[in-house]
């Protein structure tokens, strides 16, 4: 199922703390950065915080600008984004500001936690995730049931850590404040645990008064059948490459990218690349790599159209080239129609050989776009 775009937002000290241990919240952002956060809140469909953040900071999580609220209403949106909190225990304070400001609220909790929450009589919907907190299930629910396309996550550190470790965060917006906390007991932004490998991609740095905003995107592919946030980035790139193909009346326009386990781009290609009228996208990309490259065994091939299983122009179809390269994971946007080959099933052929095949249908229209001129 499709998930919303998940944006993690936080402000930290130079030594990586979210707060100090004093009785009052430590203000890490500048006034201009608080206004930037307000702008981001106005742009999303929901804002999420953990129950610990409600207990520690007692936030209202509002869009403070009247102009931005008016613009939301003019666009047919609620005045305020949906407010979501996550609590494993369901132990929440009914007097907290969270419940008495803004618009609709949702509590995501466990089955046992849901019983406690309902007894509190909060003005909020309750969504039980099962015996344990399940982030992927919550995100699926927010997208499919609550219509959330963009989700802003404002803490705390445990929530940010879990979403990053599970490959569910599309973007990290980090405001770096020019001060130190230095207290070991103070809360940190990220905790210990197994994170995805590889470096994040820096997409923006911006000074905002004495604060520096840094925006990062994860790059590491998912594992097995579960898509990661980075899978969306790489598949979108493959679809963009398909748009670069010289048009043909007898073949699809397809783009492909090969990405290592740590998020390093190994190669890219597209149909009819370099003037070759019959080369396929996956073929063009794999041909740029040493067949003995050890990174291929844990790499992911992204392709806007599923790899072919039959072709007349070359001895081996792309599904066979992928298998011969030792690649064990493929992410695609579009299953091959019967335009040129009847009942083609590259995904099935790969899966039968133990390859994990992930289809992200939300990219199907982008994959089809450069092929609109073809029959069917």
N, C-alpha and C positions, 0 to 999 in steps of 0.2 A: 504494500500500500504506500501511497505517497505521504511524505512528511512535510511539515512546514519548514521554511528557511529559519534556522535557529541562530540567533545572534547573541553571543555572550558579551555582557557589558560590565566593566568593573573599573574602579579607580584604586591604585595601589601606591604605597610609598616606594622610595628607591630601594628599600630592602625587602619588598615583596609582601607587605602587610596590608590587610583590608581595613584595619582599625587598631586602636590601642586598647588597653585594658581599663581605661577610665570609665566613669559612669555615663558620660555623654559621648555621642557619636563623634568620631574624628572626621572633620571635613577635609577630604583630600583634594577635591576638585575646586577649581576656581569658579567665580560667578559665570564667566562665559562658557565654561565647560558644563555647568549645570544647565545652562540654556541649550547647549548642544544635545544633552541627554533628553531634555524636554522635546526637542525636535525629533529625535529618534523615536521616543515614545509615541509621538503623534503619527508616526509613519507605520506603526505596526498594528497587528490585529489583536495581540495579547501580550501581556507582561507577566512573567513568572518569577517568583521568589520561593525559596525554601521556608519552612516554618521557623527555622532558626533565625532567619533574617527578620521575620516579623517580631519574634521575641526580643532580639537584640536591638533593632533599629526603630521598630514601630512605624514603618513607612506608610505613606498614603498612596504612592505610585500613581500620581495624577498627571495629566497633561495640564500644565499650569497656564499656558498662554491662551487667552480667550480667542485670539485670532486663529491659532492652530485647531482649537476645538471647533470653531465655526467652519473651518475648512474641511474638517472631518465630516461634519453634518452635511455640508454642501455636496460632498462626494458620496453621500448615501451611507455613511458609516455611523456607528454609535458615537456619541460625544467623547466617550472614553474607551480605550481598549479593554477587552476582557482581562480581568485580574485572576491569576492562577497561583495557588500555593500547593506545595507538595509536603505531606506529612505522613511518615510511616506509622506513627502512633495515633494520630488524630487528636493529640493534646494541643488545643489551640485556645487562645484567649479571646473570648467574645467581645471584650472591650477594646481590642486593638483597632487602630485607625483603618487598617486594611478593610474591615467589614463595613465601615460607616462612611466611606467616601467613594466617589467614582461610580462606575456602572456595574455591570454583571460580574459575579465572582464564581470561581470554581475551585473546589478542594479535590485534589487527587490524593488518594490514600490507599491503604490496604483494606482487606475485607474487615478485619478487626477494627482498624481505625475508622472506617465508615460508620460503624455502630456508635462510636464515641462522638463523632462529628454530628451525627443526626440528633443526638441527645442535647447538643448545645443550642440547637435552634438558630443556627447562623443563617443570615440572608445570603445563601450561596448554594449552588448546585454541588452535588457530591458524586464523584466518579471513583468507584472501587476498582483497583487494578489487579486484585487477586491476593494471594497470601503474601506477596512481596511487591515492592515498588518496581514497576516495569516501565522504563523510560520510553522505549520504542512504542509500546502500546499506548502510552499517554500521548505521544506525538501523533500517532495515527488517529487517535480519537479527536485531538484538537483540530487536525486538518479535515477529517472526513465528516465529523459531527458538528463541530463548532465553527467551521469555515475559516480556520486560522491559516493564512498563507505565510505570514511573517510573525515570528515569536521572538520577543526580547527577553533575555534571562538576566536578571539583576542580582543574582546571588542566592545563597552565599557560596563560600569556597567549596563546600562539599558538592553542591549542585553543579557548579562549573567543572569540578574535577571529574565527576561521573559522566557528564555529557561529552567531555573531551576524550576521556578514556574509552568510551563506547563508540567513538567516531560519529557522534550525532550533532556536533556543532559545526555550522557552516562558516562562522566568522567569529573572531574575537576582537572586540574593541576595548583597548586598554589605555586608560588615562594614567600617565606616570606623574606622580606628584613629587615636587622637589623637597622632600623631607624624609627623615628616618624615624622609625618607631623603636626598633632594637629590643623589644620585649619578647622573649621566647614564647610566652603564654598567649600573646596576641594572635588573632586569627589571620591566617595566610590565605592568599588567593587559591593556590593549588596545593593539594595534599599528595602524599606518596601513593605509589601504585604503578600499574602497567599502562603506560600511554602508548599510542600508536607511534611507530618509528618515524624518523625523518624530520626535516626542518619544515616549519610553517612558512608560508609565502607572505612576505610583507607587501601589502597593497597600498598602504598610505602611511605617511607620518605628517603630523600637522601641529605646530605650536599653537596653544590656546592660552593666552596670557602666560603664566609661569608653568603651565601643565603641557605635556606633550601627549597627543593622541597617536596611538599606533594601532593600525588595523591589520590583522593577520587572517589568512585562510589555511586550513589544513591541506596537506597534499597527499597523504598516504592513502592508497586504495583500501577498500574494505577487505575482509577475509571471507572465503566461502560464499555462501548464498546471501549473506547479509550486506546490503549496500552501506557505504559510509558517506558522510557529507562530501568528501573529496571525490567520490565516484561521480557526483553530479557535475563537478567542475570539469573533469576530464572528458566525460561524455559530451558535455556542451561544446568542448573544444573539437571533438571528433565531428560533431554536426557542423560546426563552423568550417572545418576543412572540407566537408562534402560540398559546401557552397562554392569552394574554389575550383571544383572540377570543371574542365571543359565539358559542355553539354554533349550528350550523345542520344541518338534515337534507338540504340540497340543495347544499352547497358546503363546500370544505375550509377548515380553519383554518390560516392561513399567516402567518408573520412575515417581515419583510424589513428590511434595513439597507443604506444606501448609504454607502460609506466612501471618502474621498479617498486618493490615492496615498501621502500622508504620514501616514495613520492617523487623520485627522480625520473624525469621524462627521458626515455631511452631512444625513442624514434617516433616519427609521425609520417603519414603518407596519405595520399588520396587517389581516387580512380583517375587513370589516364595521366598520371604524373609524368613530368619531364618529356612530354610528347609521345609516350608509349600509349598507343590507342587501346591496348587490351589489359594493361596492368591494373590489378585490383588494389584497394586501399591497404588491406592487411598485408598483402604481398609486398607492396612498396615499402611499408614500414619495416617489416621483418627483414627485408633484403639489406637494410642499412646496418644490421647488427651481426656481430660474430655469432654463428650458430653455437659456439662453445661458451658464450657469455653465461656465467653461472647465475646471473640475476634473472634470466628468463624463467627459471623454474618457479620463482615466486612472484613473477610479474603479472600484471593484468593487461589484457588487450581490450581497448575501448574501440567500438566500431559502430557507426551510425546505423548500419544495416547488418543483420546477423551474417556471419561468415557463410560463404557459398559452399555447397556440397557437390555441385556439378558445374563444369565449364568446358567449353570446346577449345578455348584459346590457349590453355596451358595444361601440362600433364597433371598438375595437382590443384585441387580446389583450395580455398583459403582455410577451410576447417582442417584439412590435412596438413597444411603448412603450420598452423597453430599447434597441432598435436606433435608434429615433428620437431618443433622448436622447444617442446617441453613445457609450454605455458599451460597452467592449470586453472586459469580464471579468465572469463570473458564478460564484459558488460556491454550491452547493446540497447538500442532504442526501438528497433523496428524489426518485426519478423518479415522475412522475404515473401512478397506476394507472388501470385502465379504469372506475372507478366512475361517472364522469359523461361522459367522452369516451373513445372507443375509440382505441387506438394513438396517444395524445398523445405528442409528442416535442419539448417545448420546448427541451431541450438540443441535440437534433439541428438544429432550426431555427436556433438561435443560432450553432452551430458552422458551419453552412453559410454564414453571413454573416461568418465570420471572427472571431467572438467566442470567446474562450477560456472553456471551461466546465469547472469543477472540481467533481467529486462527491466528498464526504467521507462514505462510507457508514456510518462509525462513529457519525454523528449521526442515522441514519435512524429509529431507534426513538424518539428524542426528538421528531422531526418528526411521527411517526405518533401519538404519545400523545394529543394533543387531538382526534384524528380516529377514535378507536377505535369510536365509536358509529356510524360510517358503514358501509354494506354493503361487503363485499369487503375 
